[in-house]
Amino acid sequence: MGPNGVVDWPAAGIVRALGEAAGELSADGWAPVSEAGSWVADRHPSQVPSKYGCRSWRQVIHESRG
């Protein structure tokens, strides 16, 4: 999150981490959100939704698509 409280979603680490998770977990172009969140938590523990003002992984996905 930037100093003004606004998230630069395209540059956010959590978005990159979710993209990595999707690449590893996707089947037919889809990955379960809960599995992707667990994957990110295991490999990038500092990338949590609350760091970006979100309450859930689903909210992160929604917000990052703007």
N, C-alpha and C positions, 0 to 999 in steps of 0.2 A: 504494500500500500504506500502510496506516495505521501509526502509531507502534508499535503492538503486533504488527505483522507480518501482520495480518489484512486481506484485501482486501474492501472494500465493493463487491462486483461490480456491483450496480445503478448505482452512481455512478461506476464506473471509466471513465476516458477510453478505454481500449482497447475496452470494450464499446460505447461510443457510436460509436467509429471503425469497428468491425466492422459495426455497424448501418447506418452510412452506406454502407460498401462493399457490403453486401447489397442496399441500395436501388438502387445504381448498377449492380450486376452480375447481379442475379437474373434468372433465366429460369424461368418456371413456379414461382416461389417458392423457388428454390434458387440458391445461388452456390457455385462451387468454393472450397474453403478456401484453396488455394494462391493463387488469383487475388485473393481477398479480402485475404490477408496482404500480397501485393505492392501492392495498392491502398492499404492502410493505410500501408505502409512509404514509399510515394511521397508521400503527403499528410500523414501524421502521424508523422514519423520517430522521435519520442520515445516512441511507443506500441509497445513491443516486448514480446513474451511474458516475457522474462527480468525485466523491471521488475516483473512481477506474480508472480514465483516459478514461472513456467511454462517448459517447454522447447520448446513448439510452439504453433502457432495452434490446433491441434485440442485441446490441453490447455486453452487459454484458453476455448474454447467449452464444453468439458466442465465446467470449474470454475465458469464463470459461470452455468451452468444449475442449479448447486447441488443 
